[in-house]
Amino acid sequence: MSGATSPEAGGSGTNPAASSPALARAGNSPTSPAASDAPLSERLPAATLKWIAIGGLAAIFGYFLVYHFLHQTKGDRSRLGDFPTFYIAAQYAVAHRDIYTAGTSPAMMYVYPPLIAFAYSPLTLVNERHAAQISLVLNTLMLFGSVKLGARAILRRLDAHRPETEWAVAFL
């Protein structure tokens, strides 16, 4: 009675290793530790890992996006960081004024290259709060893309590039 357990002994009447020739040959049962020693990438399909990683990244970036979006809408201009300086410099650039005189205070004067003021100039079509929110969304999307490109570069440098693992590495 090597291939079955008796119901009296607390078993279900069959031995999982005996019912599956592959498990019997390997000496593994579905509940043995050896069955879970395989890497997660071998136990889950690549598509499942990809969507888990994308979901995790979206949750992390979504949390920070919502947090900062709500933080910016409190009405206090000091919560916007350097954005008011960029916004004022963009307004000055559109009005053909000296962008280096833009700033909310002497400590917050515009000291960046002129290209940044011109890049922010389309945001002057909306008010400062909405422009800050648009900038936040664009920055979040660019950061999300940078994480993905960074993961791809890491995998290529390690000669381990497989498209199905890019998202998992980006999540880590």
VOVEX-734388 format. One record per residue (C-alpha): residue number from 1; residue in one letter; x, y, z. Coordinates in Angstrom, 1 decimal. Layout:
BEGIN
+-----+---+--------+--------+--------+
:   k : r :      x :      y :      z :
+-----+---+--------+--------+--------+
: NUM : a :      X :      Y :      Z :
...
+-----+---+--------+--------+--------+
This chain:
BEGIN
+-----+---+--------+--------+--------+
:   k : r :      x :      y :      z :
+-----+---+--------+--------+--------+
:   1 : m :    0.0 :    0.0 :    0.0 :
:   2 : s :    2.8 :    2.4 :   -0.9 :
:   3 : g :    0.8 :    4.4 :   -3.4 :
:   4 : a :   -2.2 :    5.2 :   -1.3 :
:   5 : t :   -2.9 :    6.4 :    2.2 :
:   6 : s :   -5.8 :    4.9 :    4.2 :
:   7 : p :   -8.7 :    7.1 :    5.1 :
:   8 : e :   -8.4 :    5.9 :    8.6 :
:   9 : a :   -4.9 :    7.4 :    8.9 :
:  10 : g :   -6.3 :   10.9 :    8.2 :
:  11 : g :   -5.5 :   10.9 :    4.5 :
:  12 : s :   -7.8 :   11.4 :    1.6 :
:  13 : g :   -7.4 :    7.9 :    0.3 :
:  14 : t :   -4.8 :    8.7 :   -2.4 :
:  15 : n :   -1.2 :    9.9 :   -2.4 :
:  16 : p :   -0.7 :   12.9 :   -4.6 :
:  17 : a :    2.7 :   11.6 :   -5.6 :
:  18 : a :    1.2 :    8.3 :   -6.7 :
:  19 : s :   -1.5 :   10.0 :   -8.7 :
:  20 : s :    0.9 :   12.1 :  -10.7 :
:  21 : p :    3.8 :   10.2 :  -12.3 :
:  22 : a :    5.8 :   13.5 :  -12.7 :
:  23 : l :    5.5 :   14.3 :   -9.0 :
:  24 : a :    6.3 :   10.7 :   -8.0 :
:  25 : r :    9.5 :   10.7 :  -10.1 :
:  26 : a :   10.6 :   14.0 :   -8.6 :
:  27 : g :    9.6 :   13.0 :   -5.1 :
:  28 : n :    7.6 :   16.2 :   -4.8 :
:  29 : s :    4.0 :   16.7 :   -3.8 :
:  30 : p :    2.1 :   19.9 :   -4.3 :
:  31 : t :    2.5 :   20.8 :   -0.6 :
:  32 : s :    6.2 :   19.9 :   -0.3 :
:  33 : p :    8.8 :   22.7 :    0.0 :
:  34 : a :   10.6 :   21.5 :   -3.2 :
:  35 : a :    7.5 :   22.4 :   -5.3 :
:  36 : s :    7.7 :   26.1 :   -4.1 :
:  37 : d :   11.5 :   26.3 :   -4.6 :
:  38 : a :   11.1 :   27.2 :   -8.3 :
:  39 : p :   11.5 :   30.9 :   -9.0 :
:  40 : l :    8.3 :   33.0 :   -9.2 :
:  41 : s :    9.0 :   33.5 :  -12.9 :
:  42 : e :    8.7 :   29.8 :  -13.5 :
:  43 : r :    5.6 :   29.3 :  -11.4 :
:  44 : l :    3.6 :   32.2 :  -12.9 :
:  45 : p :    3.1 :   32.9 :  -16.6 :
:  46 : a :    5.1 :   35.9 :  -17.9 :
:  47 : a :    2.0 :   37.8 :  -18.8 :
:  48 : t :    0.7 :   37.5 :  -15.2 :
:  49 : l :    4.0 :   38.8 :  -13.8 :
:  50 : k :    4.0 :   41.7 :  -16.3 :
:  51 : w :    0.5 :   42.8 :  -15.3 :
:  52 : i :    1.3 :   42.4 :  -11.6 :
:  53 : a :    4.3 :   44.7 :  -12.1 :
:  54 : i :    2.4 :   47.2 :  -14.2 :
:  55 : g :   -0.4 :   47.3 :  -11.6 :
:  56 : g :    2.2 :   47.8 :   -8.8 :
:  57 : l :    3.9 :   50.6 :  -10.6 :
:  58 : a :    0.6 :   52.2 :  -11.5 :
:  59 : a :   -0.5 :   52.0 :   -7.8 :
:  60 : i :    2.7 :   53.6 :   -6.6 :
:  61 : f :    2.7 :   56.4 :   -9.2 :
:  62 : g :   -1.0 :   56.9 :   -8.8 :
:  63 : y :   -0.7 :   57.3 :   -5.1 :
:  64 : f :    2.0 :   60.0 :   -5.5 :
:  65 : l :    0.1 :   61.6 :   -8.3 :
:  66 : v :   -3.1 :   61.9 :   -6.2 :
:  67 : y :   -1.2 :   62.9 :   -3.1 :
:  68 : h :    0.6 :   65.8 :   -4.8 :
:  69 : f :   -2.5 :   66.7 :   -6.8 :
:  70 : l :   -4.5 :   67.1 :   -3.6 :
:  71 : h :   -1.5 :   68.8 :   -1.9 :
:  72 : q :   -1.3 :   71.4 :   -4.7 :
:  73 : t :   -5.0 :   72.2 :   -4.6 :
:  74 : k :   -5.0 :   73.5 :   -1.0 :
:  75 : g :   -4.6 :   77.0 :   -2.4 :
:  76 : d :   -1.3 :   77.9 :   -0.6 :
:  77 : r :    1.2 :   78.9 :   -3.3 :
:  78 : s :    4.1 :   77.8 :   -1.2 :
:  79 : r :    3.1 :   74.2 :   -1.7 :
:  80 : l :    4.1 :   74.4 :   -5.4 :
:  81 : g :    7.9 :   74.4 :   -4.8 :
:  82 : d :    9.8 :   76.0 :   -7.7 :
:  83 : f :    6.8 :   75.9 :  -10.1 :
:  84 : p :    5.7 :   79.5 :   -9.5 :
:  85 : t :    9.1 :   80.7 :  -10.5 :
:  86 : f :    8.9 :   78.6 :  -13.7 :
:  87 : y :    5.4 :   79.8 :  -14.4 :
:  88 : i :    6.3 :   83.5 :  -13.9 :
:  89 : a :    9.4 :   83.1 :  -16.1 :
:  90 : a :    7.2 :   81.5 :  -18.8 :
:  91 : q :    4.8 :   84.4 :  -18.6 :
:  92 : y :    7.8 :   86.8 :  -18.9 :
:  93 : a :    9.1 :   84.9 :  -21.9 :
:  94 : v :    5.7 :   85.1 :  -23.7 :
:  95 : a :    5.6 :   88.8 :  -22.9 :
:  96 : h :    9.2 :   89.3 :  -24.2 :
:  97 : r :   10.4 :   90.4 :  -20.8 :
:  98 : d :   13.7 :   89.6 :  -19.0 :
:  99 : i :   13.0 :   86.1 :  -17.6 :
: 100 : y :   15.9 :   86.5 :  -15.0 :
: 101 : t :   13.8 :   89.0 :  -13.1 :
: 102 : a :   11.0 :   86.5 :  -12.6 :
: 103 : g :   10.5 :   85.1 :   -9.2 :
: 104 : t :    8.3 :   85.4 :   -6.1 :
: 105 : s :   11.1 :   86.6 :   -3.9 :
: 106 : p :   14.9 :   87.2 :   -4.1 :
: 107 : a :   15.4 :   83.7 :   -2.9 :
: 108 : m :   13.2 :   82.3 :   -5.6 :
: 109 : m :   14.6 :   84.2 :   -8.6 :
: 110 : y :   14.7 :   82.4 :  -12.0 :
: 111 : v :   18.3 :   81.1 :  -12.5 :
: 112 : y :   17.6 :   78.3 :  -15.0 :
: 113 : p :   18.4 :   78.1 :  -18.8 :
: 114 : p :   16.0 :   80.1 :  -21.0 :
: 115 : l :   14.9 :   76.8 :  -22.7 :
: 116 : i :   13.0 :   75.8 :  -19.5 :
: 117 : a :   11.0 :   79.1 :  -19.5 :
: 118 : f :   10.1 :   78.6 :  -23.2 :
: 119 : a :    9.2 :   74.9 :  -22.5 :
: 120 : y :    6.7 :   76.0 :  -19.8 :
: 121 : s :    5.2 :   78.8 :  -22.0 :
: 122 : p :    2.3 :   76.7 :  -23.2 :
: 123 : l :    1.2 :   76.4 :  -19.6 :
: 124 : t :    0.6 :   80.1 :  -19.4 :
: 125 : l :   -2.7 :   79.6 :  -21.3 :
: 126 : v :   -4.2 :   78.4 :  -18.0 :
: 127 : n :   -4.1 :   79.7 :  -14.5 :
: 128 : e :   -1.2 :   78.8 :  -12.2 :
: 129 : r :   -2.9 :   76.1 :  -10.2 :
: 130 : h :   -4.1 :   74.2 :  -13.3 :
: 131 : a :   -0.7 :   74.7 :  -15.0 :
: 132 : a :    0.9 :   73.1 :  -11.9 :
: 133 : q :   -1.5 :   70.2 :  -12.1 :
: 134 : i :   -0.8 :   69.7 :  -15.8 :
: 135 : s :    3.0 :   69.8 :  -15.1 :
: 136 : l :    2.6 :   67.3 :  -12.3 :
: 137 : v :    0.8 :   64.8 :  -14.6 :
: 138 : l :    3.4 :   65.3 :  -17.4 :
: 139 : n :    6.3 :   64.9 :  -14.9 :
: 140 : t :    4.7 :   61.7 :  -13.5 :
: 141 : l :    4.3 :   60.2 :  -17.0 :
: 142 : m :    7.9 :   61.1 :  -17.9 :
: 143 : l :    9.2 :   59.5 :  -14.7 :
: 144 : f :    7.1 :   56.4 :  -15.3 :
: 145 : g :    8.7 :   56.2 :  -18.8 :
: 146 : s :   12.1 :   56.8 :  -17.4 :
: 147 : v :   11.7 :   53.9 :  -14.9 :
: 148 : k :   10.7 :   51.6 :  -17.8 :
: 149 : l :   13.6 :   52.7 :  -20.0 :
: 150 : g :   16.0 :   52.3 :  -17.1 :
: 151 : a :   14.8 :   48.8 :  -16.4 :
: 152 : r :   15.4 :   47.9 :  -20.1 :
: 153 : a :   18.9 :   49.4 :  -20.0 :
: 154 : i :   19.8 :   47.5 :  -16.9 :
: 155 : l :   18.6 :   44.2 :  -18.4 :
: 156 : r :   20.5 :   44.8 :  -21.6 :
: 157 : r :   23.7 :   45.6 :  -19.7 :
: 158 : l :   23.4 :   42.4 :  -17.8 :
: 159 : d :   22.7 :   40.4 :  -21.0 :
: 160 : a :   19.4 :   39.3 :  -19.4 :
: 161 : h :   17.0 :   41.2 :  -21.6 :
: 162 : r :   13.7 :   39.5 :  -22.0 :
: 163 : p :   10.7 :   41.8 :  -22.8 :
: 164 : e :    8.5 :   39.9 :  -20.3 :
: 165 : t :   10.9 :   40.8 :  -17.4 :
: 166 : e :   11.2 :   44.6 :  -18.1 :
: 167 : w :    8.1 :   45.5 :  -16.1 :
: 168 : a :    9.1 :   43.3 :  -13.2 :
: 169 : v :   12.6 :   44.9 :  -13.0 :
: 170 : a :   11.0 :   48.4 :  -13.3 :
: 171 : f :    8.7 :   47.5 :  -10.4 :
: 172 : l :   11.7 :   46.5 :   -8.3 :
+-----+---+--------+--------+--------+
